[in-house]
Amino acid sequence: MSYQFDFSSITPAAVAVLGHGMAISLQITATAIVFGIVWGTLLAMMRLSPSKPLQWFASGYVNLFRSIPLVMVLLWFFLIVPQLLQKVFHLSASNDLRMISALVAFSLFEAAYYSEIIRAGIKSVARGQLAAAFALGLTYTQTMRLIVLPQAFRNMVPLLLTQGIILFQDTSLVYVSALADFFGRAYGIGERDGRIIELLFFAGAVYFAICFSVSLCVKRFQKKATA
C-alpha cells in the first residue's frame, strides 16, 4: 500500500512556530556572517603580514577549523561555552546558553572559510598598489584599510554571499544542541503529528526556495559587477 501524503499538520499555528524557528536560523546566519567576515578579515591580514608569529597563528587557526566537521565544533562549544560562561559570570546552571554557544561556534568556524575568501580577494589586488602605498609612507594597516580591502571586498562580494548561503543551510546542524531552529521545529512538529516525511519535505522546499532565490540574486549582481 503506497504512502498517503497528508500536509494537514502545516496549520497556521504550525507555520507560526516554524516562523520562530526561521528567525533563529536567520539570526545565527546574520551573526555568523558579520563576525565571521570581521574575524576572517583580521585572520587574512595576519596570514599576509610580514610577522611570522601572526602568520603561524592565523594559518594554524584556519587549518584547524577547516579540518574539523562543523557538527563536532557545535558539540564542543555546546559542552564547553555554557560551563565557561557560568564560571566566569557566575550564572545559574538553569540559564539556557544554547543560542550563545551556537553563535560562538558558527562565528569562529565560518571565520576560517571567510578568511580564505578574503585572502584570495586581497591577493587579487595588483601588488603595484601596495608598493605605491608603501612608497607614500603608508603603514601596512593603512594600506590594507584604505587601498587594498575596499577593492578586495568589491571582488569578493559574490563569494561572500555564496558562503552565506552555505552557512544558512548549515544552521540546520544546531539540532545537535537541541536548539529549535527552523529544521528542528519542523522535525518536532512532524514527529508530534506522525508526519515527519511531510514536514521534512516542506522544510526542504522552504530551504530550496530561499537559497535558490538568493543564488539568482548573487548571479544577477555578479553579472552587473562584471558588465
C-alpha positions as CSV (number, residue, x, y, z in Angstrom):
1,M,0.0,0.0,0.0
2,S,1.5,3.3,-1.1
3,Y,2.2,6.1,1.4
4,Q,-0.5,8.7,1.6
5,F,0.8,12.2,2.0
6,D,-1.0,14.5,4.4
7,F,0.1,18.1,4.8
8,S,-2.7,19.0,7.2
9,S,-0.1,19.4,10.0
10,I,1.0,22.6,8.3
11,T,-1.6,24.7,10.0
12,P,-1.4,28.5,10.7
13,A,-0.3,27.6,14.3
14,A,2.4,25.3,12.9
15,V,3.5,28.0,10.5
16,A,3.9,30.5,13.3
17,V,6.0,28.0,15.2
18,L,8.1,27.4,12.1
19,G,8.4,31.2,11.7
20,H,10.0,31.4,15.2
21,G,12.4,28.7,14.1
22,M,13.3,30.5,10.9
23,A,14.0,33.6,12.9
24,I,16.6,31.7,15.0
25,S,18.2,30.3,11.8
26,L,18.4,33.8,10.2
27,Q,19.8,35.2,13.5
28,I,22.5,32.6,13.6
29,T,23.3,33.2,9.9
30,A,23.4,37.0,10.1
31,T,25.6,37.0,13.3
32,A,28.0,34.4,11.9
33,I,28.3,36.3,8.6
34,V,29.1,39.6,10.4
35,F,31.5,38.3,13.0
36,G,32.9,35.7,10.5
37,I,33.8,38.4,8.0
38,V,35.3,40.7,10.6
39,W,37.4,38.0,12.3
40,G,38.1,36.4,8.9
41,T,39.5,39.7,7.6
42,L,41.8,40.0,10.6
43,L,43.0,36.4,10.0
44,A,43.6,37.1,6.3
45,M,45.6,40.2,7.2
46,M,47.6,38.1,9.7
47,R,48.4,35.5,7.1
48,L,49.6,38.1,4.7
49,S,51.5,40.2,7.2
50,P,55.3,40.1,7.4
51,S,55.1,39.0,11.1
52,K,55.9,35.2,11.3
53,P,54.1,34.7,14.6
54,L,50.9,36.2,13.2
55,Q,51.2,34.1,10.1
56,W,51.6,30.9,12.2
57,F,48.7,31.7,14.4
58,A,46.3,32.6,11.5
59,S,47.4,29.6,9.5
60,G,47.0,27.2,12.4
61,Y,43.6,28.6,13.2
62,V,42.3,28.3,9.6
63,N,43.7,24.8,9.1
64,L,42.3,23.6,12.5
65,F,38.7,24.7,11.8
66,R,38.8,23.7,8.2
67,S,39.9,20.2,9.2
68,I,37.1,19.6,11.8
69,P,33.5,18.8,10.9
70,L,31.1,21.6,11.8
71,V,28.8,19.3,13.8
72,M,31.8,18.4,16.0
73,V,32.6,22.1,16.6
74,L,29.0,22.7,17.6
75,L,29.1,19.8,20.1
76,W,32.4,21.1,21.6
77,F,31.0,24.6,22.1
78,F,27.7,23.3,23.3
79,L,29.6,21.4,26.1
80,I,32.3,24.0,26.8
81,V,30.8,27.5,26.4
82,P,27.9,27.2,28.8
83,Q,30.2,25.9,31.6
84,L,32.8,28.6,30.9
85,L,30.2,31.4,31.0
86,Q,28.6,30.0,34.1
87,K,32.0,30.0,35.9
88,V,33.1,33.5,34.6
89,F,29.8,35.3,35.1
90,H,28.6,33.1,38.0
91,L,25.4,32.2,36.1
92,S,22.9,29.7,37.2
93,A,23.1,26.3,35.7
94,S,19.4,26.7,34.7
95,N,20.3,29.5,32.2
96,D,19.8,28.4,28.6
97,L,23.0,29.2,26.8
98,R,22.5,27.1,23.7
99,M,21.9,30.1,21.5
100,I,25.1,31.8,22.6
101,S,27.0,28.5,22.1
102,A,25.7,28.2,18.6
103,L,26.5,31.8,17.7
104,V,30.1,31.5,19.0
105,A,30.7,28.2,17.3
106,F,29.3,29.3,13.9
107,S,31.1,32.7,14.0
108,L,34.5,31.1,14.8
109,F,34.0,28.3,12.3
110,E,32.9,30.4,9.4
111,A,35.7,32.9,10.0
112,A,38.2,30.3,8.8
113,Y,36.4,30.0,5.5
114,Y,35.8,33.7,5.1
115,S,39.5,34.2,5.8
116,E,40.5,32.2,2.8
117,I,38.0,34.0,0.6
118,I,39.2,37.4,1.8
119,R,42.9,36.4,1.5
120,A,42.3,35.5,-2.1
121,G,40.5,38.8,-2.7
122,I,43.4,40.7,-1.2
123,K,45.9,38.9,-3.4
124,S,43.8,39.7,-6.4
125,V,44.7,43.4,-6.0
126,A,47.7,44.4,-8.0
127,R,50.9,44.3,-5.9
128,G,52.0,47.6,-7.6
129,Q,49.3,49.4,-5.5
130,L,50.9,48.0,-2.3
131,A,54.3,49.2,-3.4
132,A,53.0,52.6,-4.3
133,A,51.2,52.9,-0.9
134,F,54.4,51.9,1.0
135,A,56.4,54.4,-1.1
136,L,54.0,57.1,0.0
137,G,54.8,56.3,3.6
138,L,51.6,54.4,4.5
139,T,51.8,51.6,7.0
140,Y,50.7,48.0,6.4
141,T,47.5,48.6,8.3
142,Q,46.7,51.9,6.5
143,T,47.4,50.3,3.1
144,M,45.1,47.4,3.8
145,R,42.3,49.7,5.2
146,L,42.4,52.5,2.7
147,I,43.5,50.9,-0.5
148,V,43.5,47.1,-0.6
149,L,40.4,46.0,1.3
150,P,37.9,48.3,-0.5
151,Q,39.0,46.8,-3.8
152,A,39.2,43.3,-2.5
153,F,35.7,43.3,-1.0
154,R,34.2,44.5,-4.3
155,N,35.8,41.5,-5.9
156,M,34.8,39.1,-3.1
157,V,31.1,40.0,-2.7
158,P,29.7,37.1,-4.8
159,L,31.9,34.6,-3.0
160,L,31.0,36.0,0.4
161,L,27.3,35.8,-0.4
162,T,27.6,32.3,-1.7
163,Q,29.3,31.3,1.6
164,G,26.5,32.9,3.4
165,I,24.0,30.7,1.6
166,I,26.0,27.6,2.6
167,L,26.1,28.9,6.2
168,F,22.3,29.3,6.2
169,Q,22.0,25.7,5.1
170,D,24.4,24.6,7.8
171,T,22.4,26.2,10.6
172,S,20.2,23.1,10.5
173,L,23.0,21.3,12.3
174,V,22.2,23.1,15.6
175,Y,19.8,20.2,16.2
176,V,22.8,18.5,18.0
177,S,22.4,21.1,20.8
178,A,18.6,20.7,20.8
179,L,18.2,24.3,19.6
180,A,14.8,24.8,18.0
181,D,15.7,26.4,14.7
182,F,13.6,26.1,11.5
183,F,14.7,22.5,10.8
184,G,14.4,21.4,14.4
185,R,10.9,22.8,14.8
186,A,9.8,21.2,11.5
187,Y,11.1,17.9,12.7
188,G,9.4,18.3,16.1
189,I,6.0,19.1,14.5
190,G,6.3,16.1,12.2
191,E,7.3,13.8,15.0
192,R,4.4,15.0,17.1
193,D,1.8,14.6,14.4
194,G,3.3,11.4,12.9
195,R,4.0,13.3,9.6
196,I,7.8,13.6,9.6
197,I,8.1,13.0,5.8
198,E,5.6,15.8,5.0
199,L,7.3,18.3,7.4
200,L,10.8,17.5,6.2
201,F,9.6,17.8,2.6
202,F,8.1,21.2,3.5
203,A,11.3,22.3,5.3
204,G,13.4,21.2,2.3
205,A,11.2,23.2,-0.1
206,V,11.5,26.3,2.1
207,Y,15.3,26.0,2.2
208,F,15.4,25.4,-1.5
209,A,13.2,28.5,-2.3
210,I,15.3,30.8,-0.1
211,C,18.7,29.5,-1.2
212,F,17.8,29.4,-4.9
213,S,16.3,32.9,-4.8
214,V,19.4,34.3,-3.1
215,S,21.6,32.4,-5.6
216,L,19.8,34.1,-8.5
217,C,20.3,37.5,-6.9
218,V,24.0,36.7,-6.4
219,K,24.3,35.8,-10.1
220,R,22.5,38.9,-11.2
221,F,24.7,41.0,-9.0
222,Q,27.8,39.3,-10.4
223,K,26.7,40.0,-14.0
224,K,26.2,43.7,-13.2
225,A,29.5,43.9,-11.4
226,T,31.4,42.4,-14.4
227,A,29.4,44.3,-17.1
